[in-house]
């Protein structure tokens, strides 16, 4: 019996090691076989948080929502061993976009930060820049015309701001919004942040390609955004409204919903549908179940 026990001491660890190798091999194989670009619009309350992952595993987060709930969302969307995010884009420094992003900066290794670097005096934005400097994270100031290459033919085209806002203090910080269009072959998705109608009309007159499969609507479905002319130009099949349940702003406003429905657009709302997930293999973005 002692002879058997002696050998079991070796066999059991060896078996566990072999099983562990097989499990990790399976995990990496599944990751490698994925051929779809995935976009998750998280249900994080009254705010924005969008997670993008390419077939090659490049990960990008746009905004982080109003609090730490983004961390649990990322924990479910990413493998448990993955503590890195390649790109963190901050559309603008309002609390419902930056607070969660700040928590991500604290807990993840972020490869690069993209923002407008507009001057906005809230404590969280000061802490944001302090952390970026302390952790030596490269910071890039976005400007229209730039293209962020995510590999595999996937890119995010920066459509706005159309000028540099570094050090400037606009009356409305939404005027310094970072707006982008994600493109993968013939599929595309527009991210408007909290862009309002003034920016929409600047985009309309810019000559840029606006047509997109999916529109992440501006400003949580507020009547300040999603004008009729803009919806006609984008002509999305799907629209996603990132909005909190029973929020105090009354978002999304009924007039915006009516406009979306009048164009035959399929509308998703995070307050009603939870996390909204789209995938594309290059043809078009389609909604999928988690």
N, C-alpha and C positions, 0 to 999 in steps of 0.2 A: 504493500500500500504506500509506504514511504517513497518507493521508487516511482510509483504512478504520480504521486503528489509533486515529486521533484520535477517530472517532465511536464506536468500540467502548468507549473509556474512559467514554463517557457512557451507551451502551446497556446495558452490563453492570451498572453500579450501578443504573440505572433498572429493569432486569429484576429484580435482587435485591431492590430496594425493593418492587416490585410483588408479588413472590412472598412476601416477608415480610408484607406487608399482608394478602394472601390467607390465609396460614397463621394469623396472629393473628385474623383475622375468623372463620376456621373454628373456632378454639379457643373464642372467646367465644360463637359461635353454638351450639356443642355444650353449653357451660356453661348458656346461656340456655334451651336446649330441655329440660334435665333437669327432670322433674316428680316425682321420687321423693325421699323422705327416706331417707338412707342412714346406716346405723349399722355401723361396723367395730369388732369386738372383736379387737384385735391379738394375735397370738401373740408375746409379748415375754418369755416365760419365766415364772417364779414371781412373778406380779404382775398388776396391772390396767392397761389402757390402752385406752380406747374413744374413737373419733373419730366425731362426728356432723356430717353436713352436710345442710342443708335445700335444697329446690329453688331457693331464692333465693340460695344460696351462703353462708348463715350457718354458721360452723364452731365447733364446741364440742369440747373434749377433756376427758374425765373420767379423771383420774389419768394417770401416765406410766410406770408399771412400775419395775423395779429398776435400770435403767441407761440408757445412751444409745441403746439400740436403737430407742427410740421415734422418734428423729430420722430414721432410715432408713425407718421405716414411714410417717411423715408425708410424707417426700420422695416416696414412691411413690403415696400417696393424694391428695396435693395437687399442683396445677400447679407447675412448677419456679419460676415467677416469684412465687408466693404465699408471703409470709413473715409473714402475719398470722393470728392465731387470735382469734376474737371473745370466747370465754369459755373459761376454764380452771377446771374444778371439781376440787378436791382432796377426795376422800371422807374421808380422815384421814391424818395425817402419819407413817405407817410407811414404812420404806425402800422396800418393794416397790411403793409407790404414789407416793411423792414424789420419789425420786431422778431418774427420767426427766422428771417434770414440772418439776423444777428446771432440767434441761438445756433444756427448751422455753422456759422463762422467759428464759434467757440468749440464746437464738438467734432467738426470734420476737417480734414486736410483739403483745402480748396486750392485748385490750381491757378485760377484767375478770377478776378472780379471785373464785371463790366457795369458801368453806370454813367450818368450824365455829369456827376460831380457838381451838381448845382448847389448853391449855398442855401442851407435850410437849417434853422436854429432849433433843433430838438435834441435832447440829450442822447437819444439812441443813435442819431446820425454821427454825433461826435464820438461815441463809443465805437461805432462801426469803423470809422476811419482810424481810430487808435488801434483797434485789433488788426486791421489790415496792415498797418505799419509794423506793429509788434511781431506779427507772424510772417512778415516779409512776403505778402501775397501780391503778385503783380496786379496793378489796377489799370484798366484801360478805359479811357473816356470815349463813349460812343458818339458817333456822328454819322448822319445819313450818307449812304454810298459805300459804307464798309461792308465786308462780307466775312462772317465768321465760319471758317471751314471746319466742319465736324467730322470729316472723313467719309469715305465711301460714297461720294457724290452728294452728301447731305450738307446743307449750309443754312445759316441764319443771316438773312439780308437785313441790315439796319436801315430802316426807313425814316426814322426820326430819333433825336432832334436834328434839325437842318442847320444848326449852328452850335458852336461851343457855348456851354453855360457855366464853365468853370469860374467859380468866384462870384457869379451873378446871383441876384436875389429877386427873381420875378415875383410879381404880386400873386400869381397863381403857380405853384410849383408844378402843376400838371402841364404847364407850357414847356417844361423841360423833360417830358416823358420820353422814355426809350421804347420805341415801337419797332417790332421786327416781324419778318415773314420767314417761316421755316419751310424749306424746299427740299424735296427728295424726288428726283426725276420729275414726273408729271403731277405729283401730289404736293399740296401746300397748306399751310395753316398760319393765320394772321394773329399776332399777339398785340393787343391794343393797350394793355395796362389800364390806366385811368384816363386815356386820351379823350378829349372832348371834341365837340363839333368843329372848333377852330382848326385843330390839327387834322381832322378828317378832310376838311376842304383844302388844306395845304397838300395833303397826300393826293387828293383828286386832281390838283393842278400840277403835280410833280411829273407826270408822265410815267410813273412807276407802274409795274404790273401789280394790280391789286386783287385780281380774281384768286380766290382761295377755296379749298374744299371746306375748311372750318374757320370760323371767326370766333376767337375768344373775345367776347364783346367788351367794349370800353366801359370803365367806371361802374361795374357791377349792375349793369342794366339801368343806369340812371338816364333821365330824359336829357341830360347834357350831351349824350353820345348816341351813336347808332342812327345817324340821320338817314333819311330815305335815299338821298343821292349816293351816300357812301355804301349802303347796303346793296344798292343796284350795281355799283361798280365791283364790289367784292363778290357778290352773287354766290354766297356760300350755300352748300347743301345743309350744313350743320352750324349751329351757333351754341356756344357754351357761356352761361352766365355764372360767374363765381360770386356767390352771395350767401350771407348768413340767414339762418332761420329767424323769422319774426324780427328782422333788424329794424332799428329805430329810424332808418332813412326811407323806408318804404320801397326799397329795391327788391326786385326789378319793377320799374314803373310800368303801368299798364299800357301807356302809349308806345313804349318801346316793344313790349310783347306784341302789341297789335301790328306794329310795323314789321316785325320779324315774321309773324304768321301770314301777313298779307303778301310776302314774297315767297311763301311756301317753304320757309326754312324750318328744319327740324330743330327744336330748341331743347337743350339740356340745361338743367339748373342744379347746382350742387346742393342747394337747400332741400331739394326734392329727390334728386337722383343719386346723391352721394358722390363719390369719386367718379369722374367721367374719363374714360380711357379710349384713346384712338390709336389705331395701328395703321401703318402703311408699308407695303413692300415696293413702293415706287409708283403704283398706278393711281391710287387715291387713298385718302384717309377714311377709315370706316370705324364706327364705334364698336367696342367689344366689351364683353363681360370680364370682370376681374377674375 
